[in-house]
Amino acid sequence: TDDDETEKMRRATKCLYSKLLETERTQERERKTLEDQIGEHRRQLGEARESLQRSEERVAERDRKIEELQRLTSGMEKEHQVLAGRISENEHQLEEMRAQNRTGRADQHRYDGVPPEVRVSSLGALPSGLNCTPILLG
């Protein structure tokens, strides 16, 4: 009968409507879960970007420090070469001075061995009281 058909239709509609509401609630929960996940992913992405930026800044600072150290090292190497050259020159001068000192001491020793009446003054004059007449050979 029509009433039975109407009742069946009503129950089917009610069942379908109940399923529709349950599906909508499920979809709403899933949408909310996805929105929460998107929010979490955005937060993590922001943190990752900040971390990356800090890392890039640290790398740039380290690069600046490395360049400064290389510049200082290069300067120190140049200074080392200059100082090594100066040391070599000074050692050479010192050796020359030592050789001159040895020669001077030998000369002094020889001079000390000459009797005072025979010694010639540093100006090349004869000691007083000593007359010499040059002899011409010829």
C-alpha positions in Angstrom: 0.0 0.0 0.0 0.9 3.6 -0.3 1.3 4.1 3.4 3.8 1.2 3.6 5.7 2.6 0.7 5.7 6.0 2.2 6.9 4.6 5.5 9.6 2.6 3.7 10.6 5.8 1.8 10.6 7.8 5.1 12.8 5.2 6.8 15.2 5.0 3.8 15.4 8.8 3.7 16.0 8.9 7.4 18.7 6.3 7.1 20.3 8.0 4.2 20.0 11.4 6.0 21.6 9.8 9.1 24.4 8.4 6.9 24.8 11.8 5.2 25.1 13.5 8.6 27.7 10.9 9.8 29.6 11.3 6.5 29.6 15.1 6.9 30.8 14.7 10.6 33.5 12.3 9.4 34.6 14.7 6.6 34.5 17.6 9.1 36.8 15.7 11.5 39.1 14.7 8.6 39.1 18.4 7.4 39.9 19.6 10.9 42.7 17.0 11.2 44.1 18.0 7.8 44.0 21.7 8.8 45.8 20.9 12.0 48.4 19.0 10.1 48.8 21.8 7.6 49.2 24.2 10.5 51.9 22.0 12.1 53.7 21.6 8.8 53.7 25.4 8.3 55.0 25.9 11.8 57.8 23.3 11.2 58.5 24.9 7.8 58.9 28.3 9.5 61.2 26.8 12.1 63.2 25.0 9.4 63.6 28.3 7.5 64.8 30.1 10.6 67.2 27.3 11.4 68.5 27.4 7.8 68.9 31.2 8.0 70.8 30.9 11.2 73.0 28.2 9.8 73.7 30.3 6.7 74.6 33.2 8.9 77.0 31.1 10.9 78.6 29.7 7.7 79.0 33.3 6.4 80.6 34.3 9.7 82.9 31.4 9.6 83.9 32.2 6.0 84.6 35.8 7.1 86.8 34.5 10.0 88.6 32.0 7.7 89.3 34.8 5.2 90.6 37.0 8.0 92.8 34.2 9.4 94.1 33.6 5.9 94.9 37.3 5.4 96.6 37.4 8.8 98.5 34.2 8.1 99.7 35.6 4.7 100.8 38.8 6.5 102.7 36.7 9.1 104.4 34.6 6.4 105.6 37.8 4.7 106.7 39.2 8.0 108.5 35.9 8.7 110.3 36.2 5.4 111.4 39.8 6.1 112.6 38.9 9.6 114.4 35.8 8.3 116.2 38.0 5.7 117.1 40.5 8.5 118.4 37.7 10.7 120.5 36.4 7.8 121.9 39.9 7.1 122.6 40.4 10.9 124.3 37.1 11.2 126.4 37.9 8.2 127.3 41.3 9.7 128.1 39.7 13.0 130.4 37.2 11.3 132.2 40.1 9.5 132.5 41.9 12.8 133.9 38.8 14.5 136.4 38.4 11.7 137.4 42.0 12.0 137.7 41.6 15.8 139.9 38.5 15.3 142.0 40.5 12.8 142.2 43.4 15.2 143.3 41.1 18.1 145.9 39.5 15.9 147.2 42.9 14.9 147.1 44.1 18.5 149.1 40.9 19.5 151.6 41.6 16.8 151.8 45.3 17.8 152.3 44.3 21.5 155.2 42.1 20.4 157.0 45.1 18.8 159.4 46.9 21.1 158.1 50.4 22.1 161.1 52.2 20.5 160.2 50.6 17.1 156.5 51.1 17.2 155.0 53.7 14.8 152.2 55.8 16.0 148.8 55.5 14.5 149.5 58.7 12.5 152.5 57.1 10.9 155.1 59.4 12.6 158.2 58.0 14.2 158.5 58.0 17.9 160.2 61.0 19.4 164.0 60.9 19.5 164.2 58.5 16.6 165.6 60.1 13.4 165.7 58.2 10.2 167.2 59.4 6.9 165.8 57.8 3.9 168.2 55.8 1.8 167.9 56.1 -1.9 168.8 53.2 -3.9 169.8 53.7 -7.3 
